[in-house]
């Protein structure tokens, strides 16, 4: 599975301003709800339920909040870099500044698990994370994340015209 299958440029947010974990999840739920034509409170509720099982803050300033929803037919993602790091109850107790929201179909299939694994792999790569933190526009943030997922790094980027 390729990240472009569930992350579109319009769903990348640079310098998201939120004050805490609850507001972050609510804002991401609002944006996802708008994109998917679903009630934001339903998405926020499922994200909160998932967080009660254990924080999706994976350490190193990264969180991958995710939930399964009956109304979602294929994986959907939002990549956000926060304006300022916030507490997220991460496994290392460090504040979070890079967040990837992932909504998955309720039925459990390998393809959906691949989406979560794909995101986690990208966000475990220290070089990729550094580049994401240095991006100056949402478009650059998206390109960096997608290029990392395609392995187009360290001079292996595709040729572009212009």
MODELLER restraints for C-alpha pairs under 7 A, 6 or more apart:
rsr = mdl.restraints
at = mdl.atoms
rsr.add(forms.Gaussian(group=physical.xy_distance, feature=features.Distance(at['CA:1:A'], at['CA:111:A']), mean=6.88, stdev=0.5))
rsr.add(forms.Gaussian(group=physical.xy_distance, feature=features.Distance(at['CA:1:A'], at['CA:114:A']), mean=6.37, stdev=0.5))
rsr.add(forms.Gaussian(group=physical.xy_distance, feature=features.Distance(at['CA:1:A'], at['CA:115:A']), mean=6.47, stdev=0.5))
rsr.add(forms.Gaussian(group=physical.xy_distance, feature=features.Distance(at['CA:3:A'], at['CA:146:A']), mean=6.35, stdev=0.5))
rsr.add(forms.Gaussian(group=physical.xy_distance, feature=features.Distance(at['CA:3:A'], at['CA:149:A']), mean=6.50, stdev=0.5))
rsr.add(forms.Gaussian(group=physical.xy_distance, feature=features.Distance(at['CA:4:A'], at['CA:146:A']), mean=6.70, stdev=0.5))
rsr.add(forms.Gaussian(group=physical.xy_distance, feature=features.Distance(at['CA:6:A'], at['CA:75:A']), mean=5.45, stdev=0.5))
rsr.add(forms.Gaussian(group=physical.xy_distance, feature=features.Distance(at['CA:6:A'], at['CA:76:A']), mean=4.66, stdev=0.5))
rsr.add(forms.Gaussian(group=physical.xy_distance, feature=features.Distance(at['CA:6:A'], at['CA:77:A']), mean=5.54, stdev=0.5))
rsr.add(forms.Gaussian(group=physical.xy_distance, feature=features.Distance(at['CA:7:A'], at['CA:76:A']), mean=6.41, stdev=0.5))
rsr.add(forms.Gaussian(group=physical.xy_distance, feature=features.Distance(at['CA:7:A'], at['CA:77:A']), mean=5.01, stdev=0.5))
rsr.add(forms.Gaussian(group=physical.xy_distance, feature=features.Distance(at['CA:7:A'], at['CA:78:A']), mean=6.41, stdev=0.5))
rsr.add(forms.Gaussian(group=physical.xy_distance, feature=features.Distance(at['CA:9:A'], at['CA:139:A']), mean=6.60, stdev=0.5))
rsr.add(forms.Gaussian(group=physical.xy_distance, feature=features.Distance(at['CA:9:A'], at['CA:142:A']), mean=5.95, stdev=0.5))
rsr.add(forms.Gaussian(group=physical.xy_distance, feature=features.Distance(at['CA:11:A'], at['CA:78:A']), mean=4.97, stdev=0.5))
rsr.add(forms.Gaussian(group=physical.xy_distance, feature=features.Distance(at['CA:11:A'], at['CA:79:A']), mean=6.54, stdev=0.5))
rsr.add(forms.Gaussian(group=physical.xy_distance, feature=features.Distance(at['CA:12:A'], at['CA:78:A']), mean=5.76, stdev=0.5))
rsr.add(forms.Gaussian(group=physical.xy_distance, feature=features.Distance(at['CA:12:A'], at['CA:79:A']), mean=4.80, stdev=0.5))
rsr.add(forms.Gaussian(group=physical.xy_distance, feature=features.Distance(at['CA:12:A'], at['CA:80:A']), mean=5.77, stdev=0.5))
rsr.add(forms.Gaussian(group=physical.xy_distance, feature=features.Distance(at['CA:12:A'], at['CA:138:A']), mean=5.85, stdev=0.5))
rsr.add(forms.Gaussian(group=physical.xy_distance, feature=features.Distance(at['CA:12:A'], at['CA:142:A']), mean=6.37, stdev=0.5))
rsr.add(forms.Gaussian(group=physical.xy_distance, feature=features.Distance(at['CA:13:A'], at['CA:79:A']), mean=6.26, stdev=0.5))
rsr.add(forms.Gaussian(group=physical.xy_distance, feature=features.Distance(at['CA:13:A'], at['CA:80:A']), mean=4.58, stdev=0.5))
rsr.add(forms.Gaussian(group=physical.xy_distance, feature=features.Distance(at['CA:13:A'], at['CA:81:A']), mean=6.35, stdev=0.5))
rsr.add(forms.Gaussian(group=physical.xy_distance, feature=features.Distance(at['CA:13:A'], at['CA:138:A']), mean=5.88, stdev=0.5))
rsr.add(forms.Gaussian(group=physical.xy_distance, feature=features.Distance(at['CA:14:A'], at['CA:80:A']), mean=5.90, stdev=0.5))
rsr.add(forms.Gaussian(group=physical.xy_distance, feature=features.Distance(at['CA:14:A'], at['CA:81:A']), mean=5.11, stdev=0.5))
rsr.add(forms.Gaussian(group=physical.xy_distance, feature=features.Distance(at['CA:14:A'], at['CA:82:A']), mean=6.73, stdev=0.5))
rsr.add(forms.Gaussian(group=physical.xy_distance, feature=features.Distance(at['CA:14:A'], at['CA:137:A']), mean=6.59, stdev=0.5))
rsr.add(forms.Gaussian(group=physical.xy_distance, feature=features.Distance(at['CA:14:A'], at['CA:138:A']), mean=5.22, stdev=0.5))
rsr.add(forms.Gaussian(group=physical.xy_distance, feature=features.Distance(at['CA:15:A'], at['CA:81:A']), mean=5.44, stdev=0.5))
rsr.add(forms.Gaussian(group=physical.xy_distance, feature=features.Distance(at['CA:15:A'], at['CA:82:A']), mean=4.63, stdev=0.5))
rsr.add(forms.Gaussian(group=physical.xy_distance, feature=features.Distance(at['CA:15:A'], at['CA:83:A']), mean=3.92, stdev=0.5))
rsr.add(forms.Gaussian(group=physical.xy_distance, feature=features.Distance(at['CA:16:A'], at['CA:80:A']), mean=6.65, stdev=0.5))
rsr.add(forms.Gaussian(group=physical.xy_distance, feature=features.Distance(at['CA:16:A'], at['CA:81:A']), mean=6.21, stdev=0.5))
rsr.add(forms.Gaussian(group=physical.xy_distance, feature=features.Distance(at['CA:16:A'], at['CA:82:A']), mean=4.49, stdev=0.5))
rsr.add(forms.Gaussian(group=physical.xy_distance, feature=features.Distance(at['CA:16:A'], at['CA:83:A']), mean=5.26, stdev=0.5))
rsr.add(forms.Gaussian(group=physical.xy_distance, feature=features.Distance(at['CA:17:A'], at['CA:82:A']), mean=6.13, stdev=0.5))
rsr.add(forms.Gaussian(group=physical.xy_distance, feature=features.Distance(at['CA:17:A'], at['CA:83:A']), mean=5.34, stdev=0.5))
rsr.add(forms.Gaussian(group=physical.xy_distance, feature=features.Distance(at['CA:18:A'], at['CA:24:A']), mean=5.67, stdev=0.5))
rsr.add(forms.Gaussian(group=physical.xy_distance, feature=features.Distance(at['CA:19:A'], at['CA:86:A']), mean=6.64, stdev=0.5))
rsr.add(forms.Gaussian(group=physical.xy_distance, feature=features.Distance(at['CA:20:A'], at['CA:86:A']), mean=5.69, stdev=0.5))
rsr.add(forms.Gaussian(group=physical.xy_distance, feature=features.Distance(at['CA:20:A'], at['CA:87:A']), mean=6.41, stdev=0.5))
rsr.add(forms.Gaussian(group=physical.xy_distance, feature=features.Distance(at['CA:21:A'], at['CA:86:A']), mean=6.90, stdev=0.5))
rsr.add(forms.Gaussian(group=physical.xy_distance, feature=features.Distance(at['CA:21:A'], at['CA:87:A']), mean=6.55, stdev=0.5))
rsr.add(forms.Gaussian(group=physical.xy_distance, feature=features.Distance(at['CA:21:A'], at['CA:88:A']), mean=5.50, stdev=0.5))
rsr.add(forms.Gaussian(group=physical.xy_distance, feature=features.Distance(at['CA:25:A'], at['CA:44:A']), mean=6.20, stdev=0.5))
rsr.add(forms.Gaussian(group=physical.xy_distance, feature=features.Distance(at['CA:26:A'], at['CA:44:A']), mean=5.60, stdev=0.5))
rsr.add(forms.Gaussian(group=physical.xy_distance, feature=features.Distance(at['CA:29:A'], at['CA:40:A']), mean=5.00, stdev=0.5))
rsr.add(forms.Gaussian(group=physical.xy_distance, feature=features.Distance(at['CA:29:A'], at['CA:43:A']), mean=5.40, stdev=0.5))
rsr.add(forms.Gaussian(group=physical.xy_distance, feature=features.Distance(at['CA:29:A'], at['CA:44:A']), mean=5.25, stdev=0.5))
rsr.add(forms.Gaussian(group=physical.xy_distance, feature=features.Distance(at['CA:30:A'], at['CA:40:A']), mean=4.72, stdev=0.5))
rsr.add(forms.Gaussian(group=physical.xy_distance, feature=features.Distance(at['CA:33:A'], at['CA:39:A']), mean=5.47, stdev=0.5))
rsr.add(forms.Gaussian(group=physical.xy_distance, feature=features.Distance(at['CA:33:A'], at['CA:40:A']), mean=4.75, stdev=0.5))
rsr.add(forms.Gaussian(group=physical.xy_distance, feature=features.Distance(at['CA:46:A'], at['CA:67:A']), mean=5.88, stdev=0.5))
rsr.add(forms.Gaussian(group=physical.xy_distance, feature=features.Distance(at['CA:47:A'], at['CA:65:A']), mean=6.67, stdev=0.5))
rsr.add(forms.Gaussian(group=physical.xy_distance, feature=features.Distance(at['CA:47:A'], at['CA:66:A']), mean=6.15, stdev=0.5))
rsr.add(forms.Gaussian(group=physical.xy_distance, feature=features.Distance(at['CA:47:A'], at['CA:67:A']), mean=5.47, stdev=0.5))
rsr.add(forms.Gaussian(group=physical.xy_distance, feature=features.Distance(at['CA:50:A'], at['CA:67:A']), mean=6.38, stdev=0.5))
rsr.add(forms.Gaussian(group=physical.xy_distance, feature=features.Distance(at['CA:55:A'], at['CA:89:A']), mean=6.03, stdev=0.5))
rsr.add(forms.Gaussian(group=physical.xy_distance, feature=features.Distance(at['CA:55:A'], at['CA:90:A']), mean=5.89, stdev=0.5))
rsr.add(forms.Gaussian(group=physical.xy_distance, feature=features.Distance(at['CA:56:A'], at['CA:63:A']), mean=5.47, stdev=0.5))
rsr.add(forms.Gaussian(group=physical.xy_distance, feature=features.Distance(at['CA:56:A'], at['CA:64:A']), mean=5.40, stdev=0.5))
rsr.add(forms.Gaussian(group=physical.xy_distance, feature=features.Distance(at['CA:56:A'], at['CA:65:A']), mean=5.28, stdev=0.5))
rsr.add(forms.Gaussian(group=physical.xy_distance, feature=features.Distance(at['CA:56:A'], at['CA:90:A']), mean=6.83, stdev=0.5))
rsr.add(forms.Gaussian(group=physical.xy_distance, feature=features.Distance(at['CA:57:A'], at['CA:63:A']), mean=3.96, stdev=0.5))
rsr.add(forms.Gaussian(group=physical.xy_distance, feature=features.Distance(at['CA:57:A'], at['CA:64:A']), mean=6.39, stdev=0.5))
rsr.add(forms.Gaussian(group=physical.xy_distance, feature=features.Distance(at['CA:57:A'], at['CA:88:A']), mean=6.20, stdev=0.5))
rsr.add(forms.Gaussian(group=physical.xy_distance, feature=features.Distance(at['CA:57:A'], at['CA:89:A']), mean=6.56, stdev=0.5))
rsr.add(forms.Gaussian(group=physical.xy_distance, feature=features.Distance(at['CA:57:A'], at['CA:90:A']), mean=3.95, stdev=0.5))
rsr.add(forms.Gaussian(group=physical.xy_distance, feature=features.Distance(at['CA:57:A'], at['CA:91:A']), mean=6.17, stdev=0.5))
rsr.add(forms.Gaussian(group=physical.xy_distance, feature=features.Distance(at['CA:58:A'], at['CA:90:A']), mean=5.92, stdev=0.5))
rsr.add(forms.Gaussian(group=physical.xy_distance, feature=features.Distance(at['CA:58:A'], at['CA:91:A']), mean=5.94, stdev=0.5))
rsr.add(forms.Gaussian(group=physical.xy_distance, feature=features.Distance(at['CA:59:A'], at['CA:90:A']), mean=5.74, stdev=0.5))
rsr.add(forms.Gaussian(group=physical.xy_distance, feature=features.Distance(at['CA:59:A'], at['CA:91:A']), mean=5.64, stdev=0.5))
rsr.add(forms.Gaussian(group=physical.xy_distance, feature=features.Distance(at['CA:59:A'], at['CA:92:A']), mean=5.23, stdev=0.5))
rsr.add(forms.Gaussian(group=physical.xy_distance, feature=features.Distance(at['CA:59:A'], at['CA:94:A']), mean=6.75, stdev=0.5))
rsr.add(forms.Gaussian(group=physical.xy_distance, feature=features.Distance(at['CA:60:A'], at['CA:94:A']), mean=6.84, stdev=0.5))
rsr.add(forms.Gaussian(group=physical.xy_distance, feature=features.Distance(at['CA:61:A'], at['CA:94:A']), mean=6.14, stdev=0.5))
rsr.add(forms.Gaussian(group=physical.xy_distance, feature=features.Distance(at['CA:61:A'], at['CA:95:A']), mean=5.56, stdev=0.5))
rsr.add(forms.Gaussian(group=physical.xy_distance, feature=features.Distance(at['CA:61:A'], at['CA:96:A']), mean=3.90, stdev=0.5))
rsr.add(forms.Gaussian(group=physical.xy_distance, feature=features.Distance(at['CA:61:A'], at['CA:97:A']), mean=5.44, stdev=0.5))
rsr.add(forms.Gaussian(group=physical.xy_distance, feature=features.Distance(at['CA:61:A'], at['CA:98:A']), mean=6.28, stdev=0.5))
rsr.add(forms.Gaussian(group=physical.xy_distance, feature=features.Distance(at['CA:62:A'], at['CA:96:A']), mean=5.26, stdev=0.5))
rsr.add(forms.Gaussian(group=physical.xy_distance, feature=features.Distance(at['CA:62:A'], at['CA:97:A']), mean=6.31, stdev=0.5))
rsr.add(forms.Gaussian(group=physical.xy_distance, feature=features.Distance(at['CA:62:A'], at['CA:98:A']), mean=4.90, stdev=0.5))
rsr.add(forms.Gaussian(group=physical.xy_distance, feature=features.Distance(at['CA:62:A'], at['CA:99:A']), mean=5.82, stdev=0.5))
rsr.add(forms.Gaussian(group=physical.xy_distance, feature=features.Distance(at['CA:63:A'], at['CA:96:A']), mean=6.51, stdev=0.5))
rsr.add(forms.Gaussian(group=physical.xy_distance, feature=features.Distance(at['CA:63:A'], at['CA:98:A']), mean=6.45, stdev=0.5))
rsr.add(forms.Gaussian(group=physical.xy_distance, feature=features.Distance(at['CA:63:A'], at['CA:99:A']), mean=4.85, stdev=0.5))
rsr.add(forms.Gaussian(group=physical.xy_distance, feature=features.Distance(at['CA:63:A'], at['CA:100:A']), mean=6.48, stdev=0.5))
rsr.add(forms.Gaussian(group=physical.xy_distance, feature=features.Distance(at['CA:64:A'], at['CA:99:A']), mean=5.75, stdev=0.5))
rsr.add(forms.Gaussian(group=physical.xy_distance, feature=features.Distance(at['CA:64:A'], at['CA:100:A']), mean=4.84, stdev=0.5))
rsr.add(forms.Gaussian(group=physical.xy_distance, feature=features.Distance(at['CA:64:A'], at['CA:101:A']), mean=5.71, stdev=0.5))
rsr.add(forms.Gaussian(group=physical.xy_distance, feature=features.Distance(at['CA:65:A'], at['CA:100:A']), mean=6.62, stdev=0.5))
rsr.add(forms.Gaussian(group=physical.xy_distance, feature=features.Distance(at['CA:65:A'], at['CA:101:A']), mean=5.09, stdev=0.5))
rsr.add(forms.Gaussian(group=physical.xy_distance, feature=features.Distance(at['CA:65:A'], at['CA:102:A']), mean=6.40, stdev=0.5))
rsr.add(forms.Gaussian(group=physical.xy_distance, feature=features.Distance(at['CA:66:A'], at['CA:101:A']), mean=5.72, stdev=0.5))
rsr.add(forms.Gaussian(group=physical.xy_distance, feature=features.Distance(at['CA:66:A'], at['CA:102:A']), mean=4.62, stdev=0.5))
rsr.add(forms.Gaussian(group=physical.xy_distance, feature=features.Distance(at['CA:66:A'], at['CA:103:A']), mean=5.51, stdev=0.5))
rsr.add(forms.Gaussian(group=physical.xy_distance, feature=features.Distance(at['CA:67:A'], at['CA:102:A']), mean=6.79, stdev=0.5))
rsr.add(forms.Gaussian(group=physical.xy_distance, feature=features.Distance(at['CA:67:A'], at['CA:103:A']), mean=5.20, stdev=0.5))
rsr.add(forms.Gaussian(group=physical.xy_distance, feature=features.Distance(at['CA:67:A'], at['CA:104:A']), mean=6.14, stdev=0.5))
rsr.add(forms.Gaussian(group=physical.xy_distance, feature=features.Distance(at['CA:68:A'], at['CA:103:A']), mean=5.87, stdev=0.5))
rsr.add(forms.Gaussian(group=physical.xy_distance, feature=features.Distance(at['CA:68:A'], at['CA:104:A']), mean=4.63, stdev=0.5))
rsr.add(forms.Gaussian(group=physical.xy_distance, feature=features.Distance(at['CA:68:A'], at['CA:105:A']), mean=5.31, stdev=0.5))
rsr.add(forms.Gaussian(group=physical.xy_distance, feature=features.Distance(at['CA:68:A'], at['CA:106:A']), mean=4.66, stdev=0.5))
rsr.add(forms.Gaussian(group=physical.xy_distance, feature=features.Distance(at['CA:69:A'], at['CA:104:A']), mean=6.28, stdev=0.5))
rsr.add(forms.Gaussian(group=physical.xy_distance, feature=features.Distance(at['CA:69:A'], at['CA:105:A']), mean=5.34, stdev=0.5))
rsr.add(forms.Gaussian(group=physical.xy_distance, feature=features.Distance(at['CA:69:A'], at['CA:106:A']), mean=4.88, stdev=0.5))
rsr.add(forms.Gaussian(group=physical.xy_distance, feature=features.Distance(at['CA:70:A'], at['CA:105:A']), mean=5.91, stdev=0.5))
rsr.add(forms.Gaussian(group=physical.xy_distance, feature=features.Distance(at['CA:70:A'], at['CA:106:A']), mean=4.87, stdev=0.5))
rsr.add(forms.Gaussian(group=physical.xy_distance, feature=features.Distance(at['CA:72:A'], at['CA:104:A']), mean=6.32, stdev=0.5))
rsr.add(forms.Gaussian(group=physical.xy_distance, feature=features.Distance(at['CA:72:A'], at['CA:105:A']), mean=4.81, stdev=0.5))
rsr.add(forms.Gaussian(group=physical.xy_distance, feature=features.Distance(at['CA:73:A'], at['CA:105:A']), mean=5.32, stdev=0.5))
rsr.add(forms.Gaussian(group=physical.xy_distance, feature=features.Distance(at['CA:74:A'], at['CA:104:A']), mean=6.29, stdev=0.5))
rsr.add(forms.Gaussian(group=physical.xy_distance, feature=features.Distance(at['CA:74:A'], at['CA:105:A']), mean=5.77, stdev=0.5))
rsr.add(forms.Gaussian(group=physical.xy_distance, feature=features.Distance(at['CA:75:A'], at['CA:102:A']), mean=6.89, stdev=0.5))
rsr.add(forms.Gaussian(group=physical.xy_distance, feature=features.Distance(at['CA:75:A'], at['CA:103:A']), mean=5.67, stdev=0.5))
rsr.add(forms.Gaussian(group=physical.xy_distance, feature=features.Distance(at['CA:75:A'], at['CA:104:A']), mean=4.61, stdev=0.5))
rsr.add(forms.Gaussian(group=physical.xy_distance, feature=features.Distance(at['CA:75:A'], at['CA:105:A']), mean=6.52, stdev=0.5))
rsr.add(forms.Gaussian(group=physical.xy_distance, feature=features.Distance(at['CA:75:A'], at['CA:112:A']), mean=6.35, stdev=0.5))
rsr.add(forms.Gaussian(group=physical.xy_distance, feature=features.Distance(at['CA:75:A'], at['CA:115:A']), mean=6.99, stdev=0.5))
rsr.add(forms.Gaussian(group=physical.xy_distance, feature=features.Distance(at['CA:76:A'], at['CA:102:A']), mean=5.72, stdev=0.5))
rsr.add(forms.Gaussian(group=physical.xy_distance, feature=features.Distance(at['CA:76:A'], at['CA:103:A']), mean=5.16, stdev=0.5))
rsr.add(forms.Gaussian(group=physical.xy_distance, feature=features.Distance(at['CA:76:A'], at['CA:104:A']), mean=6.62, stdev=0.5))
rsr.add(forms.Gaussian(group=physical.xy_distance, feature=features.Distance(at['CA:77:A'], at['CA:100:A']), mean=6.71, stdev=0.5))
rsr.add(forms.Gaussian(group=physical.xy_distance, feature=features.Distance(at['CA:77:A'], at['CA:101:A']), mean=5.37, stdev=0.5))
rsr.add(forms.Gaussian(group=physical.xy_distance, feature=features.Distance(at['CA:77:A'], at['CA:102:A']), mean=4.55, stdev=0.5))
rsr.add(forms.Gaussian(group=physical.xy_distance, feature=features.Distance(at['CA:77:A'], at['CA:103:A']), mean=6.37, stdev=0.5))
rsr.add(forms.Gaussian(group=physical.xy_distance, feature=features.Distance(at['CA:78:A'], at['CA:100:A']), mean=5.64, stdev=0.5))
rsr.add(forms.Gaussian(group=physical.xy_distance, feature=features.Distance(at['CA:78:A'], at['CA:101:A']), mean=5.04, stdev=0.5))
rsr.add(forms.Gaussian(group=physical.xy_distance, feature=features.Distance(at['CA:78:A'], at['CA:102:A']), mean=6.75, stdev=0.5))
rsr.add(forms.Gaussian(group=physical.xy_distance, feature=features.Distance(at['CA:79:A'], at['CA:99:A']), mean=5.93, stdev=0.5))
rsr.add(forms.Gaussian(group=physical.xy_distance, feature=features.Distance(at['CA:79:A'], at['CA:100:A']), mean=4.52, stdev=0.5))
rsr.add(forms.Gaussian(group=physical.xy_distance, feature=features.Distance(at['CA:79:A'], at['CA:101:A']), mean=6.46, stdev=0.5))
rsr.add(forms.Gaussian(group=physical.xy_distance, feature=features.Distance(at['CA:80:A'], at['CA:98:A']), mean=6.01, stdev=0.5))
rsr.add(forms.Gaussian(group=physical.xy_distance, feature=features.Distance(at['CA:80:A'], at['CA:99:A']), mean=5.18, stdev=0.5))
rsr.add(forms.Gaussian(group=physical.xy_distance, feature=features.Distance(at['CA:80:A'], at['CA:100:A']), mean=6.28, stdev=0.5))
rsr.add(forms.Gaussian(group=physical.xy_distance, feature=features.Distance(at['CA:81:A'], at['CA:97:A']), mean=5.64, stdev=0.5))
rsr.add(forms.Gaussian(group=physical.xy_distance, feature=features.Distance(at['CA:81:A'], at['CA:98:A']), mean=4.69, stdev=0.5))
rsr.add(forms.Gaussian(group=physical.xy_distance, feature=features.Distance(at['CA:81:A'], at['CA:99:A']), mean=6.30, stdev=0.5))
rsr.add(forms.Gaussian(group=physical.xy_distance, feature=features.Distance(at['CA:82:A'], at['CA:97:A']), mean=4.88, stdev=0.5))
rsr.add(forms.Gaussian(group=physical.xy_distance, feature=features.Distance(at['CA:82:A'], at['CA:98:A']), mean=6.38, stdev=0.5))
rsr.add(forms.Gaussian(group=physical.xy_distance, feature=features.Distance(at['CA:84:A'], at['CA:97:A']), mean=6.49, stdev=0.5))
rsr.add(forms.Gaussian(group=physical.xy_distance, feature=features.Distance(at['CA:85:A'], at['CA:95:A']), mean=5.32, stdev=0.5))
rsr.add(forms.Gaussian(group=physical.xy_distance, feature=features.Distance(at['CA:85:A'], at['CA:96:A']), mean=4.94, stdev=0.5))
rsr.add(forms.Gaussian(group=physical.xy_distance, feature=features.Distance(at['CA:85:A'], at['CA:97:A']), mean=4.43, stdev=0.5))
rsr.add(forms.Gaussian(group=physical.xy_distance, feature=features.Distance(at['CA:86:A'], at['CA:95:A']), mean=4.88, stdev=0.5))
rsr.add(forms.Gaussian(group=physical.xy_distance, feature=features.Distance(at['CA:86:A'], at['CA:96:A']), mean=5.33, stdev=0.5))
rsr.add(forms.Gaussian(group=physical.xy_distance, feature=features.Distance(at['CA:86:A'], at['CA:97:A']), mean=6.76, stdev=0.5))
rsr.add(forms.Gaussian(group=physical.xy_distance, feature=features.Distance(at['CA:87:A'], at['CA:94:A']), mean=6.98, stdev=0.5))
rsr.add(forms.Gaussian(group=physical.xy_distance, feature=features.Distance(at['CA:87:A'], at['CA:95:A']), mean=4.49, stdev=0.5))
rsr.add(forms.Gaussian(group=physical.xy_distance, feature=features.Distance(at['CA:87:A'], at['CA:96:A']), mean=6.28, stdev=0.5))
rsr.add(forms.Gaussian(group=physical.xy_distance, feature=features.Distance(at['CA:88:A'], at['CA:95:A']), mean=6.12, stdev=0.5))
rsr.add(forms.Gaussian(group=physical.xy_distance, feature=features.Distance(at['CA:88:A'], at['CA:96:A']), mean=6.24, stdev=0.5))
rsr.add(forms.Gaussian(group=physical.xy_distance, feature=features.Distance(at['CA:104:A'], at['CA:112:A']), mean=6.32, stdev=0.5))
rsr.add(forms.Gaussian(group=physical.xy_distance, feature=features.Distance(at['CA:122:A'], at['CA:128:A']), mean=6.74, stdev=0.5))
rsr.add(forms.Gaussian(group=physical.xy_distance, feature=features.Distance(at['CA:122:A'], at['CA:148:A']), mean=6.74, stdev=0.5))
rsr.add(forms.Gaussian(group=physical.xy_distance, feature=features.Distance(at['CA:122:A'], at['CA:149:A']), mean=6.43, stdev=0.5))
rsr.add(forms.Gaussian(group=physical.xy_distance, feature=features.Distance(at['CA:123:A'], at['CA:129:A']), mean=6.04, stdev=0.5))
rsr.add(forms.Gaussian(group=physical.xy_distance, feature=features.Distance(at['CA:128:A'], at['CA:148:A']), mean=6.54, stdev=0.5))
rsr.add(forms.Gaussian(group=physical.xy_distance, feature=features.Distance(at['CA:131:A'], at['CA:144:A']), mean=6.96, stdev=0.5))
rsr.add(forms.Gaussian(group=physical.xy_distance, feature=features.Distance(at['CA:132:A'], at['CA:141:A']), mean=5.71, stdev=0.5))
rsr.add(forms.Gaussian(group=physical.xy_distance, feature=features.Distance(at['CA:132:A'], at['CA:144:A']), mean=6.51, stdev=0.5))
rsr.add(forms.Gaussian(group=physical.xy_distance, feature=features.Distance(at['CA:135:A'], at['CA:141:A']), mean=5.33, stdev=0.5))
rsr.add(forms.Gaussian(group=physical.xy_distance, feature=features.Distance(at['CA:147:A'], at['CA:153:A']), mean=6.75, stdev=0.5))
